[in-house]
Amino acid sequence: MFSLNASLPTPLVMQIVGHFKSLIDSQKLRAGTKLPSIRALAETHGVSVSTVIDAYDRLVAEGYLVPRQNTGFYVRSFQPRQVPGQAGGAHEVRFDSLWMLHKSWENGAAELNPGCGWLPEKWMDDDSLRRNLRAVSSQAGDLLTGYGAPQGYLPLRRKIADWLHEHEIYAPPEQILLTTGASHALGLLAQYLVKPGETVFVDEPGYSILLFHLKRIGAKVVGVPWTPQGPDLSALEALLQQHRPRALFTNPRLQNPTGASCSAATAHQILSLAERHDFVVVEDDIYAELDPSPRRALASMDQLSRVVYVNSFSKTICASLRVGYIAGHPDLIEDLTQFKMMTGLTSCELTERATYQILTEGRHRKHLKALRERLSDAQRTTRQGLAEAGLELFGPHAHEGMFVWARHPRHDDAALLSHEAAGAGIFLAPGHLFLPDNRPSPWLRFNVAYCDDARLYDFLARA
């Protein structure tokens, strides 16, 4: 029999939840076991019925219990969850695109996470997030029960239109479609623009989840090699002699995974080739607000004639809000809105309203300035640490943003090094994850926000 203590800082509900989770995880309560009735547990421990109901509801929501009408609550039958740090040997780790997709949600799955794709929680303005979420949830009306507008929350689209105008991209709210993050936006565009069997050009290396989207719909994916100045133009022109691509999906600013950015001359040449060879350019500009340099977007040079612009607030406000957007030609946005409704109705107005509140309360620009400064400092120390550990860096000059692309001189296949690192509690991102054909690669992506631990450099120097 366990006891509850109202004087503890842990709420009574969570004390009950923790007790039964511990018994179930340790298999002291086996699948099918019936728990005490709500009333019996409440009377035994001198708590309210509502406290026990709340605790049991939480256990049901977390998958520990199954309610059965008129009979009670029973321990659910499920496979025991693997505890982080108790994984099998490194040979059991799957380094493929699907693994990378799952890994995005496994914060804490490794002791050190230099291969992850997000910023640390402590770098974000969580006070602003909490305050504005509370403000939005207290608003009256059907906000918490309605679907919202198919194209997205209008005041936020107006705010985005203002930001785009500041960056010389002229798109009214009618030319903006809100999405559930940039990955959702890229997935919508991939499905809408590309038919099975059609050729699509992508950055090589490039965004692994985009590659997964395109392969899933049956596209023929062709990589355009990247240089420290952006896509290799001679390689792009040679590929255009062999293929007729439907679209080029590119991340031209602070690119994932290399960290490099297109030069102005390269950007102009991409648009010239797109016009000459009649393909659409999908510009993923998700790192725009982390860029301290006054670079122009492809969309500002083209004014959304042939370019479709994608951005998100995941890297600057909060990844879990899942708010992104597409800006494009009016006809495209109208079609995409219908397509969005067919595939998922609307995006979440609750998070769109919270994003709007954060953008308009006046603290966001200061937060962005602090993020850029922290990333700049982290870039310098990470590049220095990697170089001292013997790694070769992509490009001779320091980049800004989140990522550094580097190779270990003694490893032709970074996947093997990543397996070894996993055994040491270090999550690395090997280069083959970012290539269309997943061929072995000596390169690794490092997130500078997670490279402040000497154990990483010690491991790399010894490897």
C-alpha positions as CSV (number, residue, x, y, z in Angstrom):
1,M,0.0,0.0,0.0
2,F,1.3,3.4,-0.9
3,S,0.6,6.7,0.9
4,L,-0.2,10.2,-0.5
5,N,1.3,13.3,1.1
6,A,-0.5,16.6,0.4
7,S,2.5,18.5,1.8
8,L,4.8,17.4,-1.0
9,P,5.3,19.8,-4.0
10,T,4.2,17.0,-6.3
11,P,0.4,17.2,-6.8
12,L,-1.7,14.3,-5.5
13,V,-2.8,13.5,-9.0
14,M,0.8,13.0,-10.1
15,Q,1.7,11.0,-7.0
16,I,-1.0,8.5,-8.0
17,V,0.1,8.5,-11.6
18,G,3.7,8.0,-10.6
19,H,2.9,5.2,-8.3
20,F,1.0,3.1,-10.8
21,K,3.4,3.9,-13.7
22,S,6.2,2.6,-11.5
23,L,4.3,-0.6,-10.7
24,I,3.4,-1.2,-14.4
25,D,6.9,-0.4,-15.8
26,S,8.5,-2.8,-13.3
27,Q,5.8,-5.4,-14.2
28,K,4.6,-5.7,-10.6
29,L,1.2,-5.0,-12.1
30,R,0.8,-7.2,-15.1
31,A,-1.3,-6.7,-18.2
32,G,-5.0,-7.3,-17.5
33,T,-4.8,-6.5,-13.8
34,K,-7.7,-4.5,-12.5
35,L,-7.0,-1.4,-10.5
36,P,-8.9,-0.3,-7.4
37,S,-12.2,1.4,-8.2
38,I,-12.2,5.2,-8.3
39,R,-14.3,5.4,-5.1
40,A,-12.4,2.8,-3.2
41,L,-9.0,4.4,-3.9
42,A,-10.4,7.9,-3.0
43,E,-11.8,6.6,0.3
44,T,-8.7,4.6,1.2
45,H,-6.4,7.6,0.7
46,G,-8.7,10.4,1.8
47,V,-8.7,12.2,-1.5
48,S,-11.5,13.4,-3.7
49,V,-13.1,11.3,-6.4
50,S,-12.1,13.9,-9.0
51,T,-8.5,13.5,-8.0
52,V,-8.5,9.8,-8.8
53,I,-10.5,10.3,-12.0
54,D,-7.9,12.8,-13.2
55,A,-5.1,10.4,-12.3
56,Y,-6.7,7.4,-14.1
57,D,-7.5,9.6,-17.1
58,R,-3.8,10.6,-17.4
59,L,-2.8,6.9,-17.1
60,V,-5.2,6.1,-19.9
61,A,-3.9,9.0,-22.1
62,E,-0.3,7.8,-21.6
63,G,-1.2,4.3,-22.6
64,Y,-0.9,2.5,-19.2
65,L,-4.5,1.7,-18.6
66,V,-7.6,0.7,-20.6
67,P,-11.1,1.7,-19.3
68,R,-13.8,-0.9,-19.7
69,Q,-17.4,0.4,-19.4
70,N,-19.1,-0.5,-16.1
71,T,-16.2,-2.7,-14.9
72,G,-13.3,-0.3,-14.2
73,F,-9.7,0.3,-15.3
74,Y,-7.2,-2.4,-16.3
75,V,-3.5,-2.5,-17.1
76,R,-3.0,-2.3,-20.8
77,S,-1.1,-4.9,-22.7
78,F,2.0,-3.3,-24.3
79,Q,5.7,-3.9,-25.0
80,P,7.9,-2.4,-22.2
81,R,9.4,0.9,-23.4
82,Q,13.2,1.0,-23.7
83,V,14.7,3.3,-21.2
84,P,17.2,5.9,-22.7
85,G,20.7,4.8,-22.1
86,Q,19.7,1.1,-22.1
87,A,19.7,0.7,-25.8
88,G,21.5,-2.3,-27.5
89,G,24.9,-2.1,-29.1
90,A,25.8,0.4,-31.7
91,H,25.2,-2.1,-34.5
92,E,21.4,-1.9,-33.7
93,V,21.1,1.8,-34.5
94,R,19.4,2.5,-37.8
95,F,21.0,5.4,-39.6
96,D,18.5,6.0,-42.4
97,S,16.0,8.8,-43.3
98,L,13.1,7.2,-41.4
99,W,15.4,6.8,-38.3
100,M,16.4,10.5,-38.6
101,L,12.7,11.5,-38.8
102,H,11.9,9.6,-35.5
103,K,15.0,10.9,-33.9
104,S,13.7,14.5,-34.2
105,W,11.3,13.8,-31.4
106,E,13.6,11.9,-29.1
107,N,15.2,14.7,-27.1
108,G,17.4,13.1,-24.5
109,A,17.8,9.8,-26.4
110,A,21.5,10.4,-26.3
111,E,23.7,12.2,-23.7
112,L,25.2,14.5,-26.3
113,N,23.2,15.6,-29.4
114,P,25.5,17.4,-31.8
115,G,23.7,15.8,-34.8
116,C,20.2,17.0,-33.9
117,G,18.3,19.7,-36.0
118,W,16.7,21.9,-33.3
119,L,17.9,24.7,-31.0
120,P,18.1,24.0,-27.2
121,E,15.1,24.8,-25.1
122,K,17.2,27.2,-22.9
123,W,17.9,29.3,-26.0
124,M,14.2,30.0,-26.7
125,D,12.0,32.7,-25.1
126,D,9.9,30.3,-23.1
127,D,8.5,33.1,-20.8
128,S,7.0,34.7,-23.9
129,L,5.7,31.4,-25.1
130,R,3.9,30.5,-21.9
131,R,2.5,34.0,-21.4
132,N,1.0,34.2,-24.9
133,L,-0.3,30.6,-24.8
134,R,-2.2,31.5,-21.6
135,A,-3.5,34.7,-23.2
136,V,-4.7,32.9,-26.3
137,S,-6.4,30.1,-24.3
138,S,-8.3,32.6,-22.3
139,Q,-9.9,34.3,-25.3
140,A,-13.6,33.8,-25.8
141,G,-15.4,32.3,-28.8
142,D,-15.1,29.0,-30.6
143,L,-11.2,29.2,-30.7
144,L,-10.8,26.0,-28.7
145,T,-13.5,24.0,-30.6
146,G,-13.6,25.4,-34.1
147,Y,-11.5,24.4,-37.2
148,G,-10.2,27.8,-38.1
149,A,-9.8,29.3,-41.6
150,P,-8.5,26.9,-44.4
151,Q,-5.9,29.4,-45.5
152,G,-4.8,30.2,-41.9
153,Y,-5.4,32.9,-39.3
154,L,-5.7,36.1,-41.2
155,P,-4.0,38.5,-38.7
156,L,-0.9,36.2,-38.8
157,R,-0.9,36.1,-42.6
158,R,-1.0,40.0,-42.5
159,K,1.9,40.0,-40.2
160,I,3.8,37.6,-42.4
161,A,3.0,39.8,-45.4
162,D,4.6,42.8,-43.6
163,W,7.7,40.7,-42.8
164,L,8.0,39.6,-46.5
165,H,7.6,43.3,-47.6
166,E,10.5,44.2,-45.4
167,H,12.5,41.6,-47.2
168,E,11.4,42.9,-50.7
169,I,9.0,40.0,-51.3
170,Y,5.6,41.5,-52.2
171,A,2.8,39.1,-51.2
172,P,-0.5,40.2,-49.8
173,P,-2.2,37.9,-47.2
174,E,-4.2,36.2,-50.0
175,Q,-0.9,34.8,-51.4
176,I,0.1,33.2,-48.1
177,L,-1.0,29.8,-46.9
178,L,-0.3,28.7,-43.3
179,T,0.9,25.2,-42.7
180,T,1.8,22.9,-39.9
181,G,5.5,23.7,-40.1
182,A,7.9,23.9,-43.0
183,S,8.0,20.1,-43.4
184,H,4.2,20.1,-44.0
185,A,4.6,22.9,-46.5
186,L,7.3,21.0,-48.4
187,G,5.2,17.8,-48.3
188,L,2.2,19.7,-49.7
189,L,4.2,21.2,-52.5
190,A,5.9,17.8,-53.3
191,Q,2.5,16.1,-53.6
192,Y,1.0,19.0,-55.6
193,L,3.8,19.7,-58.0
194,V,5.3,16.3,-58.7
195,K,3.7,13.3,-60.2
196,P,5.2,9.8,-59.8
197,G,8.1,9.3,-62.2
198,E,8.8,13.0,-62.8
199,T,12.3,14.4,-62.2
200,V,13.0,16.7,-59.3
201,F,16.3,18.4,-58.5
202,V,17.4,18.8,-54.9
203,D,20.4,20.1,-53.0
204,E,23.1,17.5,-52.5
205,P,23.5,17.2,-49.6
206,G,20.1,18.4,-48.6
207,Y,17.2,18.2,-46.2
208,S,16.6,14.5,-45.3
209,I,12.9,14.7,-44.6
210,L,12.3,16.4,-48.0
211,L,14.1,13.5,-49.7
212,F,11.8,11.1,-47.8
213,H,8.7,13.0,-49.1
214,L,9.8,13.0,-52.7
215,K,10.8,9.3,-52.7
216,R,7.5,8.3,-51.1
217,I,5.5,9.9,-54.0
218,G,7.7,8.1,-56.6
219,A,9.6,11.1,-57.9
220,K,13.0,10.6,-59.6
221,V,15.3,12.6,-57.3
222,V,18.5,14.1,-58.7
223,G,21.0,15.8,-56.5
224,V,22.7,19.1,-57.5
225,P,26.1,19.2,-55.7
226,W,26.7,22.1,-53.3
227,T,29.8,24.3,-52.9
228,P,30.5,26.8,-50.2
229,Q,28.9,29.4,-52.5
230,G,25.7,27.4,-53.2
231,P,24.7,25.0,-55.9
232,D,27.5,24.0,-58.4
233,L,26.3,25.9,-61.4
234,S,28.4,23.9,-63.9
235,A,27.0,20.7,-62.5
236,L,23.4,22.1,-62.6
237,E,23.8,23.1,-66.2
238,A,25.1,19.7,-67.1
239,L,22.2,18.0,-65.3
240,L,19.8,20.2,-67.2
241,Q,21.1,18.8,-70.5
242,Q,20.2,15.3,-69.3
243,H,16.9,15.9,-67.4
244,R,13.8,18.0,-67.6
245,P,13.0,18.7,-63.9
246,R,9.6,19.6,-62.7
247,A,11.1,21.6,-59.8
248,L,14.2,22.5,-57.9
249,F,13.8,22.2,-54.1
250,T,16.6,24.3,-52.5
251,N,17.5,25.7,-49.2
252,P,19.7,28.7,-50.3
253,R,20.4,30.4,-47.0
254,L,22.4,28.8,-44.1
255,Q,21.7,25.6,-45.8
256,N,20.9,22.3,-44.0
257,P,23.3,20.5,-43.6
258,T,26.3,22.5,-45.0
259,G,25.6,25.9,-43.4
260,A,26.6,27.6,-46.6
261,S,24.6,30.3,-48.5
262,C,24.1,31.1,-52.1
263,S,26.0,34.1,-53.4
264,A,24.0,36.7,-55.2
265,A,25.6,35.8,-58.6
266,T,24.6,32.1,-58.0
267,A,21.1,33.0,-57.1
268,H,20.6,35.1,-60.2
269,Q,21.9,32.3,-62.4
270,I,19.6,29.7,-60.8
271,L,16.6,31.9,-61.7
272,S,17.9,32.4,-65.2
273,L,18.2,28.6,-65.7
274,A,14.7,28.1,-64.2
275,E,13.3,30.5,-66.8
276,R,15.2,29.0,-69.7
277,H,14.4,25.4,-68.8
278,D,10.9,26.0,-67.4
279,F,11.0,24.6,-63.9
280,V,9.6,25.8,-60.6
281,V,12.0,26.8,-57.7
282,V,10.8,25.9,-54.2
283,E,12.8,28.1,-51.8
284,D,13.0,26.7,-48.3
285,D,14.1,29.8,-46.3
286,I,13.6,28.4,-42.8
287,Y,16.8,29.9,-41.4
288,A,16.2,33.5,-42.8
289,E,15.8,35.1,-39.4
290,L,18.9,33.4,-38.0
291,D,21.0,35.1,-40.8
292,P,22.9,38.2,-39.7
293,S,23.8,39.1,-43.3
294,P,21.5,41.1,-45.6
295,R,21.1,38.4,-48.2
296,R,18.2,38.6,-50.6
297,A,15.9,35.7,-51.0
298,L,15.3,34.1,-54.4
299,A,11.7,35.1,-54.0
300,S,12.6,38.8,-53.8
301,M,14.5,38.6,-57.1
302,D,11.6,36.7,-58.8
303,Q,8.6,38.2,-56.9
304,L,6.9,34.7,-56.7
305,S,6.5,34.3,-60.4
306,R,8.5,31.1,-60.7
307,V,9.6,30.8,-57.1
308,V,7.5,29.3,-54.3
309,Y,8.6,30.5,-50.9
310,V,8.6,28.4,-47.7
311,N,9.3,29.5,-44.2
312,S,8.5,28.6,-40.6
313,F,8.7,29.8,-37.0
314,S,10.0,26.5,-35.6
315,K,13.6,27.6,-35.3
316,T,12.9,31.0,-33.8
317,I,9.8,30.7,-31.6
318,C,9.2,27.0,-30.8
319,A,9.3,23.8,-32.8
320,S,6.3,22.3,-31.1
321,L,4.0,25.2,-32.2
322,R,4.3,23.8,-35.8
323,V,3.5,27.0,-37.7
324,G,4.9,27.5,-41.2
325,Y,3.8,29.1,-44.4
326,I,3.9,29.1,-48.2
327,A,4.0,32.3,-50.2
328,G,3.4,32.0,-54.0
329,H,1.4,33.0,-57.1
330,P,-2.3,33.6,-56.3
331,D,-3.4,30.6,-58.5
332,L,-0.9,28.3,-56.8
333,I,-2.1,29.3,-53.3
334,E,-5.7,28.9,-54.2
335,D,-5.0,25.3,-55.4
336,L,-2.8,24.5,-52.5
337,T,-5.5,25.7,-50.1
338,Q,-7.9,23.2,-51.6
339,F,-5.3,20.5,-51.5
340,K,-4.6,21.3,-47.8
341,M,-8.3,20.9,-47.0
342,M,-8.4,17.6,-48.8
343,T,-5.4,16.2,-47.0
344,G,-5.9,17.7,-43.5
345,L,-8.7,20.3,-43.4
346,T,-7.1,23.3,-41.7
347,S,-4.0,24.0,-39.7
348,C,-4.2,24.7,-36.0
349,E,-5.6,28.2,-35.3
350,L,-4.7,28.0,-31.6
351,T,-1.0,27.8,-32.4
352,E,-1.3,30.4,-35.2
353,R,-2.9,32.9,-32.8
354,A,-0.1,32.2,-30.2
355,T,2.5,32.8,-32.9
356,Y,0.8,36.1,-33.9
357,Q,0.7,37.2,-30.2
358,I,4.4,36.5,-29.8
359,L,5.3,38.4,-33.0
360,T,3.3,41.5,-32.0
361,E,4.2,41.8,-28.3
362,G,7.5,43.6,-29.0
363,R,10.1,41.2,-27.6
364,H,10.6,39.0,-30.7
365,R,13.2,41.1,-32.5
366,K,15.4,41.3,-29.3
367,H,15.1,37.5,-29.0
368,L,16.2,37.0,-32.7
369,K,19.2,39.3,-32.1
370,A,20.2,37.2,-29.1
371,L,19.8,34.0,-31.1
372,R,22.0,35.2,-33.9
373,E,24.7,36.3,-31.5
374,R,24.7,33.0,-29.7
375,L,24.9,31.1,-32.9
376,S,27.8,33.3,-34.1
377,D,29.8,32.5,-31.0
378,A,28.9,28.8,-31.2
379,Q,30.0,28.7,-34.8
380,R,33.5,30.0,-33.9
381,T,34.0,27.7,-31.0
382,T,32.6,24.6,-32.9
383,R,34.7,25.2,-36.0
384,Q,37.8,25.7,-33.8
385,G,37.1,22.5,-31.8
386,L,36.4,20.4,-34.9
387,A,39.6,21.6,-36.6
388,E,41.7,20.9,-33.5
389,A,40.2,17.4,-33.4
390,G,41.5,16.9,-36.9
391,L,38.3,17.3,-39.0
392,E,38.2,19.0,-42.4
393,L,35.6,21.8,-42.6
394,F,33.3,22.5,-45.6
395,G,34.6,25.8,-47.0
396,P,37.5,27.8,-45.7
397,H,35.5,30.6,-44.0
398,A,33.2,30.5,-41.0
399,H,29.5,30.4,-41.8
400,E,26.6,31.7,-39.6
401,G,23.5,29.7,-38.6
402,M,23.1,26.4,-36.9
403,F,25.2,23.9,-38.9
404,V,28.8,23.0,-39.7
405,W,29.5,20.3,-42.3
406,A,32.8,18.5,-41.6
407,R,34.6,15.2,-42.4
408,H,36.9,13.0,-40.4
409,P,40.1,12.2,-42.4
410,R,40.3,8.6,-41.2
411,H,36.7,7.6,-42.0
412,D,35.4,7.2,-45.5
413,D,31.9,6.2,-44.2
414,A,30.7,8.5,-41.4
415,A,27.9,6.0,-40.6
416,L,30.5,3.7,-39.0
417,L,31.8,6.6,-36.9
418,S,28.2,7.4,-36.0
419,H,27.6,3.9,-34.8
420,E,30.7,4.1,-32.6
421,A,29.5,7.5,-31.3
422,A,26.1,6.1,-30.4
423,G,27.7,3.5,-28.2
424,A,29.4,6.3,-26.4
425,G,26.1,8.2,-25.9
426,I,26.8,10.7,-28.7
427,F,24.2,11.3,-31.5
428,L,25.9,12.2,-34.8
429,A,24.3,12.8,-38.2
430,P,26.2,11.0,-40.9
431,G,26.3,12.4,-44.4
432,H,24.5,9.7,-46.2
433,L,21.3,10.7,-44.6
434,F,21.4,13.9,-46.6
435,L,22.0,12.3,-50.0
436,P,19.3,11.3,-52.5
437,D,20.8,7.8,-53.0
438,N,22.0,7.3,-49.4
439,R,25.5,6.3,-50.6
440,P,28.3,6.2,-48.0
441,S,29.7,9.6,-47.2
442,P,32.6,10.8,-45.1
443,W,30.8,14.0,-44.0
444,L,28.9,14.7,-40.8
445,R,26.5,17.5,-39.8
446,F,27.1,19.3,-36.5
447,N,24.6,21.5,-34.8
448,V,26.8,24.2,-33.2
449,A,24.2,24.8,-30.4
450,Y,25.0,21.3,-29.0
451,C,28.8,21.3,-29.5
452,D,29.9,22.9,-26.3
453,D,31.0,19.7,-24.6
454,A,34.7,18.6,-24.5
455,R,33.6,14.9,-24.6
456,L,32.6,15.4,-28.3
457,Y,36.0,16.6,-29.4
458,D,37.8,14.0,-27.3
459,F,35.8,11.3,-29.0
460,L,36.4,12.7,-32.5
461,A,40.2,13.1,-31.8
462,R,40.4,9.4,-30.6
463,A,38.2,8.0,-33.4
